[in-house]
Amino acid sequence: MNTDLIKGVFIGFLAPIILFVLVVVFYLGYELSFFINELITDYNLPIIISLTLFVNLVLFLIKFQTNKDEQARGVLFSTILYGVVIVYLKFL
């Protein structure tokens, strides 16, 4: 398996998590443990995941413009896997 593809998948999985932490801690001013334990419910978890996936769109476009096609493919693959999780959580 290509290392650039694996790097793209890894970046695609971590970027939404990092964005979530940055928004919750620095922009909203909550403690991360309080936000996760008290404010995330079964209803809004798919919505939160969906909103954090916009960073993958930006990463995909950056990787595609810089001709790193395998990494862009990895980011797209991780976004699709996040989509499967969202659909599962939505209809659980």
Summary of the structure (lengths in Angstrom):
residues: 92
radius of gyration: 14.4
end to end distance: 33.3
largest distance: 42.5
contacts: 259
relative contact order: 0.21
helix: 82%
strand: 0%
